Amino acid sequence: MGGATAALTALLIVRTSDDARLTEFYQPRQVYGALTIGAMSGTGEEMPLLREAAAKAVPGVSLVEVYTGVDGGSAEVMPLSCGDEEDCGDGYWDTRIGGQDVLRYLTGREDPAAAALAAGKAVVFRPGAVREGMVTLGVWKGEDEPRFQRTSVPAIEVKPLQPGVGDALLPVRLVEDLGLRPLLTQLVIDPARHRVTVAEEERIRQGVAAVTSLAEVRVERGPERPVDIVFLLVFAGAIILVLGGTFAATGLAAADSRPDIATLAAIGAAPGIRRLVTMGQAWFIAATGVTLGAAVGFVPGLAKVWESTPDLVRVTGGTSDDVVASGSAIIVIPWLALAALVVLLPLLAGLVAGAFARAPVMVTRRAR
């Protein structure tokens, strides 16, 4: 029983810590609750059909239109520390192209910056990037051998709704002035205007699938761990072993207590008293084993969490949803689950022992 409890404790610590690490270092692509339809063909020819499919699935819901720079080029807001494109590494930001609907989506409000965006200014959501009303852009042009150039454009700094989702927003007119042709590649349902239900999401998926296979439908729900069948099987096995050990200890306690029960019966103790003695013995044995097992399980659990901590670096931009860590272990102890394990299992053992305790007792003569 103690060994099974130790294994279950270690398993709970590892799982809870992994979930906490996933939550801590998860980088969302979109605002939480937003549904996105992203085209992956690179031409944008399917976007009118995708818009029609979405409008049919959720009538009356407005769609936010997000563009990218095409014609073999792109435009990115560059951190101030970037000397040139080779020095930037992963420092390029999540730069989006669009109009006031995108600004409203990224800020969650009717922001005064809408006038600046309409005037052709860039909107930057990261603090410190705008200097004297200007921000630096890195522009790549050409398909076979893209040419890189830096340029400064008028910009305004705005506080975003959700930091990390969209670092900058460029108006379509500004991108066209840079010599790029913006291409509509993404449709977004703003959760501030409409929260997509599961049924609506399924209808949108079916409509999009009928149009093309080169499109992705995704709802940003935050970190989601897929169902781990192996974990569930191991966890269920550990529970069965713990319960089996508990009931075995209960049976042994009941067998060992028979002489004491016979003595109580001989002196006239009521059946309820005899049953309470059996329950108390079973509870004590189970509580001792489970408590010691849980204490021992801390060692392998903490060791596994520390050993499995990845030594990676957080990516500060981009649109990927990779989970990365800074190398420091995140340890979370599931105190509530462990308390339930230590408290409830001994109580269960006591109740089972009491339920199966035999009320009639055969009083035997003591051997001389």
C-alpha positions in Angstrom: 0.0 0.0 0.0 2.8 2.4 0.9 4.6 1.8 -2.4 1.5 2.3 -4.5 0.7 5.5 -2.6 4.3 6.8 -3.2 4.0 6.1 -6.9 0.6 7.8 -7.1 2.0 10.9 -5.2 4.9 11.2 -7.5 2.6 10.9 -10.5 0.3 13.6 -9.2 3.3 16.0 -8.6 4.7 15.4 -12.0 1.4 15.9 -13.8 0.4 19.0 -11.9 3.9 20.6 -12.4 3.8 19.8 -16.1 0.4 21.5 -16.4 1.6 24.6 -14.6 4.7 24.8 -16.8 2.4 24.5 -19.9 0.3 27.3 -18.7 3.2 29.5 -17.7 5.1 29.3 -21.0 2.2 29.0 -23.4 2.3 31.7 -26.1 -1.2 32.3 -27.5 -1.7 33.1 -31.2 -4.9 35.0 -30.7 -7.0 36.7 -28.1 -8.6 34.1 -25.9 -11.9 33.0 -27.3 -11.2 34.1 -30.8 -12.0 31.8 -33.8 -9.6 32.2 -36.7 -9.8 30.9 -40.3 -6.4 30.9 -41.9 -5.7 30.3 -45.5 -2.5 28.4 -46.3 -2.5 28.4 -50.1 -0.5 31.5 -50.4 -2.7 33.0 -53.1 -5.8 34.1 -51.1 -8.1 33.0 -53.9 -10.2 30.9 -51.6 -10.8 33.8 -49.1 -14.2 34.9 -50.6 -15.5 31.4 -50.4 -14.2 31.0 -46.9 -15.9 34.3 -45.9 -19.1 33.0 -47.4 -18.9 29.7 -45.6 -18.3 31.4 -42.2 -21.2 33.9 -42.8 -23.5 31.0 -43.6 -22.4 29.1 -40.4 -22.8 32.1 -38.1 -25.2 34.6 -39.8 -24.9 38.2 -38.7 -21.4 37.8 -37.1 -18.8 40.3 -38.4 -15.4 38.9 -39.5 -12.1 40.7 -38.8 -9.9 40.7 -41.9 -6.1 40.3 -41.3 -3.6 40.7 -44.2 0.0 39.8 -44.9 2.5 41.4 -47.2 3.0 39.4 -50.4 4.7 39.7 -53.8 7.7 37.9 -52.4 8.1 40.3 -49.5 7.1 41.1 -46.0 7.2 43.9 -43.5 8.1 43.5 -39.8 8.5 45.9 -36.9 12.1 45.5 -35.7 13.3 45.8 -32.1 15.5 48.8 -31.4 18.4 46.4 -30.7 18.5 45.0 -34.2 21.4 46.3 -36.2 20.5 44.4 -39.3 18.5 41.3 -40.3 21.3 38.9 -39.3 21.5 40.3 -35.8 17.8 40.0 -35.0 17.5 36.2 -34.6 14.1 35.5 -33.1 13.5 39.1 -32.3 11.1 39.9 -35.1 7.6 40.7 -33.9 4.1 39.5 -34.6 3.3 42.2 -37.1 -0.3 42.3 -38.5 -1.8 44.2 -41.4 -5.3 45.5 -41.3 -7.8 48.2 -40.6 -9.8 49.5 -37.7 -11.5 46.1 -37.1 -8.2 44.5 -36.4 -7.3 47.4 -34.0 -10.6 46.9 -32.2 -9.9 43.2 -31.9 -6.4 43.6 -30.6 -7.2 46.4 -28.1 -10.7 45.2 -27.1 -12.1 48.7 -27.4 -12.8 51.7 -29.7 -9.3 53.1 -29.4 -8.5 56.7 -30.3 -5.6 55.3 -32.2 -8.1 54.4 -35.0 -7.6 58.0 -36.4 -3.9 57.5 -36.5 -4.3 54.1 -38.2 -6.6 55.7 -40.8 -4.0 58.4 -41.4 -1.5 55.7 -42.3 0.5 55.4 -39.1 1.6 52.1 -37.6 0.2 51.1 -34.2 2.7 49.4 -31.9 1.6 47.4 -28.9 5.0 46.9 -27.3 6.2 49.7 -25.0 9.4 51.5 -25.8 9.6 50.8 -29.6 8.2 54.2 -30.7 10.8 56.9 -30.5 9.8 60.5 -31.3 6.7 59.3 -33.1 8.6 56.9 -35.3 9.2 53.1 -35.5 11.7 51.1 -37.5 10.4 48.6 -40.1 12.4 45.8 -41.8 11.2 45.2 -45.3 12.0 42.3 -47.5 11.3 42.5 -51.2 11.9 40.0 -54.0 11.2 36.3 -54.4 14.4 34.5 -55.5 16.8 36.7 -53.6 14.9 38.9 -51.1 16.4 42.3 -50.6 16.4 43.8 -47.1 16.0 47.4 -46.2 15.2 49.4 -43.1 12.8 52.3 -43.0 11.3 54.5 -40.3 7.5 55.2 -40.4 5.2 57.3 -38.2 3.8 55.3 -35.4 1.7 55.5 -32.2 2.0 53.3 -29.1 -1.1 51.7 -27.7 -1.8 49.3 -24.8 -3.1 45.9 -26.2 -6.0 43.8 -24.8 -3.7 40.8 -24.3 0.1 41.4 -24.3 1.9 39.1 -26.7 -0.9 38.8 -29.2 0.0 41.1 -32.0 3.0 43.3 -31.4 2.3 45.8 -34.1 -0.5 46.7 -36.6 0.3 48.2 -40.0 -2.4 49.9 -42.1 -2.9 48.5 -45.6 -2.1 51.9 -47.1 1.3 52.0 -45.4 2.2 48.5 -46.6 1.2 49.5 -50.2 3.4 52.6 -49.9 6.3 50.2 -49.1 5.8 48.5 -52.4 4.1 45.4 -51.1 0.7 44.1 -52.0 -1.3 43.1 -48.9 -3.1 39.7 -49.3 -6.1 38.7 -47.1 -5.0 35.5 -45.4 -7.0 35.3 -42.2 -10.6 35.9 -40.9 -11.2 36.3 -37.2 -14.4 36.3 -35.1 -13.7 38.8 -32.3 -14.8 37.2 -29.0 -15.7 40.7 -27.7 -18.5 40.8 -30.3 -19.4 37.2 -30.5 -18.3 34.2 -28.4 -18.3 31.1 -30.7 -20.1 28.1 -29.4 -19.0 24.5 -29.9 -21.9 23.9 -32.3 -21.0 27.0 -34.3 -17.3 26.0 -34.4 -18.3 22.6 -35.9 -20.5 24.3 -38.5 -17.6 26.6 -39.5 -15.2 23.6 -39.7 -17.6 21.7 -42.0 -18.2 24.8 -44.2 -14.4 25.5 -44.5 -13.6 21.8 -45.2 -16.2 21.9 -48.1 -14.2 24.8 -49.7 -10.6 23.7 -49.3 -8.3 21.5 -47.3 -5.7 24.3 -47.3 -7.3 26.2 -44.4 -7.1 26.0 -40.7 -9.9 26.7 -38.2 -8.8 27.3 -34.7 -10.3 28.6 -31.5 -7.8 30.1 -29.0 -8.7 28.5 -25.7 -5.3 28.7 -24.0 -3.1 25.8 -23.2 -4.8 22.5 -23.9 -3.3 19.2 -23.0 -4.5 16.3 -25.2 -5.9 13.2 -23.6 -3.0 11.0 -22.5 -4.2 7.4 -22.6 -0.9 6.1 -21.1 -1.2 8.5 -18.2 -4.8 7.6 -17.6 -4.0 3.9 -17.6 -1.0 4.4 -15.2 -3.1 6.6 -12.9 -6.0 4.1 -12.9 -3.5 1.3 -12.1 -2.0 3.2 -9.3 -5.5 3.9 -7.8 -6.4 0.2 -8.0 -3.1 -0.8 -6.3 -3.7 1.7 -3.5 -7.3 0.6 -3.0 -6.2 -3.0 -3.1 -3.5 -2.4 -0.5 -5.9 -0.5 1.6 -8.5 -3.3 1.5 -5.8 -5.9 2.2 -4.7 -4.0 5.2 -8.3 -3.7 6.3 -8.7 -7.5 6.1 -5.6 -8.1 8.1 -6.8 -5.6 10.7 -10.1 -7.4 11.0 -8.4 -10.8 11.4 -6.0 -9.5 14.0 -8.8 -7.8 16.0 -10.9 -11.0 16.5 -9.4 -11.9 19.9 -10.0 -8.3 21.1 -13.5 -8.4 19.7 -14.2 -11.7 21.5 -13.0 -10.1 24.8 -15.3 -7.1 24.3 -18.2 -9.5 23.6 -17.3 -11.5 26.8 -17.6 -8.4 29.0 -20.9 -7.4 27.4 -19.8 -4.7 24.9 -22.5 -3.7 22.4 -22.1 -4.8 18.8 -21.6 -1.1 17.8 -18.6 -0.8 20.1 -17.0 -3.9 18.7 -17.6 -2.6 15.2 -16.0 0.8 16.1 -12.9 -1.0 17.4 -12.5 -2.9 14.1 -13.0 0.4 12.1 -10.4 2.2 14.2 -7.8 -0.5 13.7 -8.4 -0.5 10.0 -8.2 3.3 9.8 -5.0 3.4 11.8 -3.2 0.8 9.6 -4.4 2.5 6.4 -3.6 6.0 7.6 -0.1 5.0 8.6 0.7 3.3 5.3 -0.9 6.0 3.1 0.8 8.9 5.0 4.2 7.3 4.8 3.8 6.4 1.2 2.7 10.0 0.3 5.7 11.4 2.1 8.1 9.0 0.3 6.5 9.8 -3.1 7.7 13.4 -2.8 11.3 12.4 -3.5 10.8 10.8 -6.9 8.1 13.3 -7.9 10.3 16.3 -7.3 13.3 14.6 -8.9 11.4 13.8 -12.0 10.0 17.4 -12.3 13.5 18.8 -12.0 15.1 16.3 -14.4 12.4 16.9 -17.1 12.6 20.7 -17.1 13.7 21.8 -20.6 16.6 24.2 -20.9 15.0 26.4 -23.6 14.5 30.1 -24.2 11.2 31.9 -24.5 10.4 33.1 -28.0 9.3 36.7 -27.8 7.5 37.0 -31.1 6.1 35.1 -34.0 2.8 33.3 -34.4 3.8 29.8 -33.3 2.3 28.3 -30.2 5.4 26.4 -29.1 5.7 26.0 -25.3 9.1 27.0 -24.2 10.8 27.4 -20.8 13.5 29.5 -19.3 15.3 26.5 -17.7 14.0 26.9 -14.2 11.8 24.2 -12.8 8.2 24.9 -12.0 7.1 22.7 -9.1 3.5 22.6 -8.0 2.3 20.3 -5.2 -1.3 19.2 -5.5 -2.0 19.6 -1.8 -5.8 19.2 -2.2 -5.5 15.9 -4.1 -2.8 14.6 -1.6 -4.9 15.6 1.3 -7.9 13.8 -0.1 -5.6 10.8 -0.6 -4.3 10.8 2.9 -7.7 11.5 4.6 -10.3 9.8 2.4 -8.5 6.4 1.9 -8.1 5.6 5.6 -11.7 6.7 6.1 -12.8 4.3 3.3 -10.8 1.5 4.8 -12.4 2.1 8.2 -15.9 2.1 6.7 -15.2 -1.0 4.7 -13.9 -2.8 7.8 -17.0 -1.7 9.7 -19.3 -2.8 7.0 -17.9 -6.3 6.9 -17.3 -6.8 10.6 -19.3 -9.7 11.9 -21.6 -8.7 14.7 -22.2 -12.1 16.3 -19.0 -13.3 18.1 -18.4 -16.8 19.3 -17.0 -16.4 22.9 -14.3 -19.0 23.4 -12.8 -20.3 26.7 -9.3 -19.1 27.2 -6.6 -21.8 27.3 -5.0 -22.4 30.6 
